[in-house]
């Protein structure tokens, strides 16, 4: 879990900071209680590494725009006052509450956006809407058999968000994907059964048939409606 990694990293960083001398912000100084002294260039490299580390962790959790004055002031105060476990616990709770609240708001936004898109998309010529809410369009008819939910299939595909961001692509990896249809998201299980071997299909999958309220990446947030362009290469024969 990213937030857990961030907090563990924060503890590690604090331990590292307490063992070396460094100037920060308005002139704050961390005392060095270690019996050894590291060369200045090593301390400078560590300082840069810690800055990069925290920046990457903050970006990866998608906190958004921070009040950097508050951030720096709080950081300096915590170092100067040797912040304790009680203060760490309060900080953890604040971060978790913020992320949960933001995730809920983002989920509501994504849900409404997806519903609006699907409502318009179902009027496009050639687009079919199933009872579950899945939308699909046959791009190319195949010549082979149709798969069932019990089959393992080999496919090439591109997965994108509604704004066109490609979050997954077997073409980019240079090889098709192989998986049992019973072990993928519901929209795939249902949608791939609409084409036969050699066929191509476009799927528009509402969030409840995709990843639901889970955010699977920074770009694919909770309640995201997703688009997949899929080529069914082969239904894998059962092993004897």
N, C-alpha and C positions, 0 to 999 in steps of 0.2 A: 504494500500500500504506500503510495507516494508520501502521504503526510507522515507516516511512520518513519520512512527513510529520511525525510527532512528533519524530523526531531532527533533521530539517532545521529544524523550528521551534525546537528547543532551541538549535541553533547560532545561528540568527537572534536569538533572545531573549538569548543570552549576549552577542552583539555589541552589542545595544541596551543591555543592562544596563551594559556596560563603558564606555558613552559618557555616562552620566548619573549623578547622585548620588541614592542612595535608601537609606532605612533599612529593614532587614528583620529579622524574627525577634527575636533577642536584642540587636540594636543593630549588626548588621553594616553596614558602609558600603562602597559601591562607588565607587572613585575615578573622578573625571571628568577624562579626559585631553584632552577636546575643547577647541579654542580658543573655542568659543561656549558660552554658558550659556542653557539653556531656562528659561522661567518655571515657577514651582512648580506652577501648575495644569496645565501641559502634562505635567510629570513625573508628577503624580498620576494624570492620565488614562492615561498610558502604563503606569503600575504596575497600575492596575485592568484595563487591556486585556490585559496579560500574564497576570495572574491568571486572567481569564476564558478566555484562549486555552489555557492548560495544563489548566484544569478540563475544558473541552470535549474536548480531545484525550484526556485520561485516561478520561473517561466513554465516549467513542466507541469506545475499544478494549476496554472492558469488563474493566478490570483487577480490579474487585472492591474489597473493603475494603482500604485501604492503612494501614500504620502511619505516621500523619502525623508523629509525633515523629521517626522515622527519616528520613522524607522531608525534613523541615525541617532537621534536623541535617546530613544529607548535602548538601543544597542550600547551606547556609551554608558548610560546609567546602570545597566545591568552589569557591565564589566566593572565599573567603579565600585558598585555596592556589593559585588560578589553575589549576584542573584542566587537564591536558594531553590530547593525542589518545589516548595509551595508556589513560588512565582512561576516556575516552569509549568506546573500543573495548570495554573490559571491561563497561561499563554496557550497551552495545548487546547484547552477547552474553547478559548476564543477563536482559535484557528479552525477547529473542527466545526464550530457553530457557523462561522462565516462560510466555509466551503459547503456545508449542508444547505444553508439558506440560498446561496448562489446557485447550487445544483438544482434546487427545487424551482427557482425562478427561470433558469435556463431550460429546464424540462418543460415548463408551461409554455414558454416561447416556442420551443422546437415542435411541441405537439400541435399548437395552433398553426404554425407555418406549414407543417406537413399536411394537416387536414385541408388547408386552403389549396395547397398544390394539387393534392389528389382529387379534390372536387373539380378543379379545372381540367386536370389531365384526363379524367375519365371521358371527357367530351371529344378528345382527339380521335380522329379516324384511325381505326385499327387497334385501339387500346381496349382491352377487355378487363372487366372488374369481377373478381370472384366473390363468393358469398362471405369469405373471410376478410375481404377488403384488399387483398392482393391485386395489383394491376400488372398486366403484361401485354406485350406486343410481339407477335412472331415476326422476326426479321428475315429468317430463311428456314424453309421447311427442310427437314432431313430426309434420309432414305432408309434409316435403320429402325430398330425397335424403340419403343417408349420405355423409360425406366419406371420402376415401382419404388415405393418407400424402402423396401428391403434391399435395393441394389446399391452397389458401389459404382460411382461414376468418375470419369476423367474429363475435366473441363478446363477451358481457358476462360478467364473472366476479368472484368474491370469493375471495381466498386467505387462509386462516387457519392458525395453528399449532394444535396439539392443545389448548392452553390457551385458545383462542378469540381470540387476538390477530390482528387484521386487518393483514397486511403488504402487501397489494396489492389494489386494487379498481378496476375500470374504471368502476363506478357512481360512485365518488367523484370520478373524473376527468371525469365527465360525457359520456363517449363510449366506444363499444365499441372493443375491440382487434382489429387485423388482423394475421395472421401465417401463414406457411407451417407446416403441421403437421410438416414434416420438420426444422424448425429450433427446436423447443421441447423441453422436458424429455420424457423417454421416457414418463412417466406421462400427459402431455397427448396426445402423439402416439397412444398406444394408446386412451386413454379417450374422446377426442372422436369417435373412429370408432364408438363405441357408440350414438350418438344421431344423429338426422336433423334437418334444418333445422326450427327452431321448437321443438326439444326442449330439455329441461333435465336436467342430470345432476349428481350429487354424486360427486366423486372423493376417495378417500383414497389418497395416493401414498406408498409406502415410500421411504425415503431413497435407495436405490439406483436408483430411477426418478425421483428429483427432483434434488437438488443434491449428493448424495453426501456426502463428507467436507468439502465447502466450507461455510463460514459466509457467507451472503449479506448478513447484517445482524446487529445486536446481538441481535435477537429471534429470528432464524432461524439457529440455530447448526448445527454439523456434524452429519450423520446425522439430520436432522430429518424426521419424517413429517409431511406436509402435507395439508390439506383444501382442495378447491376446489369451489365451487358455480358451475356454468357453464351459460350459455344460448347455444345455437348459433343465431345470428341468420341467418347466410347462408353458403353456400359461394360464394366469389367465382368468377365465370366467368373462364375463361382468356382472355387478350387475344389478338386475332387477330394 
